[in-house]
């Protein structure tokens, strides 16, 4: 019953061209909408709640000041949101976690424009996001009857904003790769089926494009991956190999499209791809 009432409230907001409800402050209205992010109703969670937050916090109204956004960020990275029942798999708790990731991304976009986060608060947020990458077990993409979970994709959106931060440097990006993106790739139980690898690659491209990490370092990171060891530790070894093969292909195509690859770097990626694709190439 409460879910139906909340859905009616959010539909009313949408139908009023996203005007704030009467009698509510900006902060009260945002917090009311956030209660829908963990719903198993895809329309309520995604089409209504997240879309309203996107318009309110970023696209149209840019509600809340720096202090309020700081407070909202602390809530979003908490045990009740990003870490809600972390470790569960195939459970509806995943929606609370993954849509908290999207909320965090929205707040970080605002910070990258308005600079309200301190370096200390940025680092705490970064550590919480990296910790999440290590612990998330539910990698489902689209859940029939319930909509998108999409954990690797959603957290990558938040991590992309971390890369774009004024506080991010080579050390930050190295931690993001080794403790964040690499965990998302190695922990994937199945080959990605809904463009998760494209979302994961986006912040890696940003590292190069924003000149925070040279290609040579990215190449070194990829060379360090011991695929034989990963396969030996997995019940589904081919998943690991295919995951990294697809990741390197995504990296190549995106860098090529942006004209960010030198000829020798292009050849280095070909060689790396062959490493993860030995059945069709002589390495």
QUIKA-V833809 format. One record per helix or strand of 2 or more residues. SS is the DSSP state (H for helix, E for strand). FROM is the first residue (numbers start at 0). TO is the last residue. Records with the same first field share a line. If there is no record, write none. Layout:
BEGIN
SS->FROM-TO, FROM-TO
END
This chain:
BEGIN
H->1-14, 25-33, 41-58, 65-75, 92-113, 118-134, 150-162, 169-185, 195-208, 214-222, 226-231, 236-256, 262-274
E->141-142, 146-147
END
